[in-house]
Amino acid sequence: MLKGTKIYSIFTGACPKCHQESMYQNKNPYVLSDVLKINDNCSHCGTRYRLEPSFFYGSMYVSYGVGIAFAVAAFIISYLFIGTTLLTSFIVIVLTMLLFGPIIMRLSRNIWINLFMSYDKTLVKKANQ
């Protein structure tokens, strides 16, 4: 349904050019030894994921914003909706950041690479022929 959009690539970790395969060697972000291991190229369209050495260092800035969004969401849910104390809300925020850390890292990388690459539907047509 969303295939062909940046949202699809960001949330699935698919190749930003063709959306045909995952950029990551292991799709499960909770295998911590593989959380940041990324393929060199897309096997369908040949897109290089590492545009330059240290390309994904920029995703650390994105990670900060994504982490803040998760923390604010945890606070709003725990403090405003559930009505916990501030100390309990703080603990919920810390637990949220620990539990969602691998997902935040991957989302940040996906957002970062999608800032520089766009979906190319001609690549999908060539791969299907």
Helices and strands as residue ranges (DSSP letters): H 6-12, G 32-34, G 55-58, H 59-75, I 76-82, H 86-116, H 121-128
